[in-house]
Amino acid sequence: MTCPICSGETDKKYSPFCSRRCADIDLAKWFSGAYATPSQDPDDIEKVIEALENPTEQKPH
């Protein structure tokens, strides 16, 4: 099995990653929204459509 981040050999201590660094990179991707689970909720779809129609609105930081 290889690390999903760098394709290096995995380490049992950090499985399925090869190191703490790659595990932290993966966690950061989740926190930043790079990974996402798609929603089938119609309310969520409507919010996205509204956001696309009103691009002047800014996201809160």
C-alpha positions, 0 to 999 in steps of 0.5 A: 500500500502506498501513501495517498499523498506522496505515493511513498511506502506507508508506515503502520504508525501513520497508516494509511500515510507514510509520515505525520507530515502527509497525514497533516497535509491530508487533514489540512485539505479537509479543513480547507474544503479541498475535500468535500462530500456532495450534498443532495439536500435541495436547500443546499443546491438553492444556496449554491445557485443563489451564491453563483447568481450574486457573485458580489457577496463575499465569504466570511473569513 
